[in-house]
Amino acid sequence: MNACITPYSAKMHKDKGSGLVPWPQRLTAAPPRLEEVGVIPEEFQEDTSIWHFRVMEYWKQMKSVIQKNSFRNVMDMNSNLGGFAAALKDKDVWVMNVAPVNASARLKIIYDRGLIGTVHDWCESFSTYPRTYDLLHAWTLFSEIEERGCSAEDLLIEMDRILRPDGFVIIRDKASVINYVRKFLTALRWDDWLLEVEPRIDGLSSSEERVLIARKKLWEEGVTTL
């Protein structure tokens, strides 16, 4: 099999291999072609460090309701440089990284880190075959589709479709988005367990950022209406 990396541009072409370090070091080492996506190595390392801390905080916040095998399939719905997935390296999980269409070039960095991913427009439905997910992570995703004039309600319905019963969603966005999403939690039956926190400000934080973590109920037999 050919190496699972995308070709270098003429500007960044390497005569002797890709320049990538071996696995697992490549997961956290700055890839040689960061320049192609306008990121310097220092930014990459800061991003990696920030997501390492954020993921630790997520797991601390959920520790009372999760078990070792609670998560198998995980999706990062707005993957950026893949820092969220890289921070899960010690967890026994499979992570699908989804790069938005307006940042599709960053998918090559996902591949260079030894991760997997795809490009998707969240104003449209996502092809989930052959799997659904135990955890969906949406960082600033609702704000981004709102700016494009797409429907937050449609995105919530799509997330519910691909989220397994007893699965979790982590939505990290501005306060107005979190307040809006909370209106739909009961109808979606994402109210089995719920937590909202104001996270520590870091280099990736937006103004008035909040984190909402919700768990989807297992629908019981006989439940026919919302």
C-alpha positions in Angstrom: 0.0 0.0 0.0 1.1 3.5 -0.7 1.7 5.8 2.3 -1.5 7.3 3.5 -0.5 10.9 2.8 -1.6 13.4 0.2 1.0 14.6 -2.4 3.1 17.6 -1.6 2.8 20.8 -3.7 5.6 21.8 -6.1 6.6 24.4 -3.5 7.0 21.8 -0.7 8.1 18.9 -2.8 10.6 16.6 -1.0 13.1 14.6 -3.0 13.8 12.1 -0.2 10.5 11.0 1.4 7.8 13.0 3.1 9.8 14.3 5.9 7.3 12.8 8.4 8.6 11.2 11.6 7.6 7.6 12.4 4.4 6.8 14.3 3.5 7.6 17.1 5.8 10.6 17.1 4.2 12.0 14.0 0.9 12.4 15.9 2.3 15.4 17.8 5.3 16.5 15.7 4.7 19.5 13.4 4.4 18.2 9.8 6.7 19.8 7.2 3.9 21.3 5.1 2.2 23.3 7.7 3.3 26.3 5.7 0.8 25.3 3.0 -2.1 25.9 5.3 -0.7 29.1 6.8 0.3 27.7 10.2 3.7 28.0 11.8 5.1 25.1 14.0 4.6 27.1 17.2 0.9 27.5 16.5 0.7 23.8 15.8 2.3 22.9 19.1 0.1 25.4 21.0 -3.0 23.9 19.3 -1.9 20.4 20.3 -1.2 21.5 23.9 -4.6 23.3 24.2 -6.6 20.3 23.0 -4.7 18.0 25.3 -5.9 20.1 28.2 -9.4 20.5 26.8 -9.9 16.7 26.4 -8.6 16.0 29.9 -11.2 18.5 31.2 -14.0 16.9 29.1 -13.2 13.5 30.6 -13.0 14.8 34.1 -16.5 16.4 33.7 -17.9 13.2 32.4 -16.1 10.8 34.7 -19.2 10.2 36.9 -21.3 8.9 34.0 -18.9 7.1 31.6 -17.1 3.8 31.8 -14.0 2.5 30.1 -15.9 1.3 27.1 -18.4 4.1 26.8 -16.8 5.4 23.6 -15.8 3.4 20.6 -16.6 5.6 17.6 -15.9 9.3 18.0 -16.4 12.2 15.5 -14.8 15.6 15.6 -17.2 17.6 13.5 -14.9 20.6 13.0 -11.4 19.0 13.2 -9.1 22.0 12.3 -5.6 20.6 12.7 -6.7 17.3 14.4 -5.7 18.3 17.9 -8.8 16.8 19.5 -8.2 13.4 17.9 -4.5 13.5 18.8 -5.4 14.2 22.4 -7.4 10.9 22.4 -4.3 8.8 21.5 -4.4 6.9 24.9 -8.1 6.1 24.6 -9.3 3.0 23.0 -11.4 4.9 20.4 -11.7 5.3 16.6 -11.9 9.0 15.6 -13.4 10.4 12.3 -12.1 13.9 11.7 -14.3 16.1 9.6 -12.8 19.2 7.9 -15.3 21.9 6.8 -15.4 22.8 3.1 -13.9 26.2 3.8 -10.9 24.7 5.5 -10.5 21.5 3.4 -6.8 22.1 2.9 -6.2 21.2 6.5 -7.3 17.7 5.9 -3.7 17.0 4.6 -2.4 17.9 8.1 -4.8 15.3 9.6 -3.4 12.7 7.3 0.2 13.7 8.0 -0.5 13.2 11.7 -1.5 9.6 10.9 -5.2 10.2 11.5 -8.2 9.7 9.2 -10.7 12.2 8.1 -12.9 13.6 5.4 -14.3 16.9 4.1 -17.9 17.7 4.6 -20.4 20.6 4.4 -22.5 20.5 7.5 -25.3 22.4 5.7 -26.0 18.9 4.2 -26.5 15.4 5.6 -23.5 13.2 6.4 -23.1 9.7 4.9 -22.5 7.6 8.1 -22.4 4.2 6.5 -21.3 1.8 7.9 -21.2 3.3 11.4 -22.9 5.6 13.9 -21.1 7.4 16.8 -20.9 7.3 20.6 -19.5 10.8 20.9 -19.9 13.9 18.7 -17.6 16.9 19.3 -18.8 20.2 17.8 -16.3 23.1 18.3 -17.7 26.4 17.0 -19.6 24.5 14.3 -23.0 26.1 15.0 -21.5 29.5 14.8 -19.9 28.7 11.5 -23.1 27.3 9.8 -25.1 30.2 11.3 -22.8 32.7 9.4 -23.5 30.8 6.2 -27.3 31.0 6.7 -27.8 27.3 7.4 -30.2 25.8 9.9 -29.1 25.0 13.4 -32.2 22.9 13.9 -31.3 20.8 10.8 -27.8 20.2 12.2 -29.2 19.1 15.5 -31.5 16.6 13.8 -28.6 15.3 11.7 -26.5 14.9 14.9 -29.3 13.0 16.5 -29.5 10.7 13.5 -25.9 9.7 13.7 -25.6 9.6 17.5 -26.2 6.2 19.2 -28.5 5.8 22.2 -26.6 6.6 25.4 -24.2 8.6 23.3 -22.8 12.0 24.2 -22.5 15.3 22.4 -19.9 18.0 23.4 -20.8 21.4 21.9 -18.3 24.1 22.5 -19.5 27.5 21.2 -20.5 31.0 22.1 -23.1 31.4 24.9 -25.9 32.4 22.6 -25.5 29.2 20.6 -25.5 27.1 23.8 -28.7 28.8 25.0 -30.4 28.2 21.7 -29.4 24.5 21.6 -30.7 23.9 25.1 -34.2 24.7 24.0 -34.2 21.4 21.9 -32.6 19.0 24.4 -35.8 17.6 25.8 -37.4 17.1 22.4 -34.3 15.4 21.2 -34.1 13.3 24.4 -30.6 14.5 25.0 -31.4 15.1 28.6 -30.4 11.8 30.2 -27.4 13.7 31.7 -26.5 17.3 31.1 -23.7 19.7 32.1 -22.8 23.2 31.1 -19.6 24.9 32.1 -17.6 28.0 31.4 -14.2 26.8 30.3 -10.8 28.3 31.0 -9.8 30.9 28.4 -7.0 29.7 26.1 -5.4 30.6 22.8 -8.3 29.1 20.8 -11.2 30.6 22.9 -13.9 32.8 21.4 -15.6 35.4 23.5 -18.1 34.1 26.0 -17.4 30.5 25.2 -19.4 27.7 26.9 -19.2 23.9 26.8 -22.4 21.9 26.8 -22.2 18.1 27.3 -25.4 16.1 26.9 -26.2 12.4 26.9 -28.9 10.9 24.6 -31.5 8.7 26.2 -32.2 5.2 25.2 -35.7 5.4 23.9 -37.9 2.9 25.7 -40.6 0.8 24.1 -44.0 2.5 24.0 -42.6 6.0 23.6 -44.3 7.3 20.5 -44.4 11.1 21.0 -42.1 13.9 22.0 
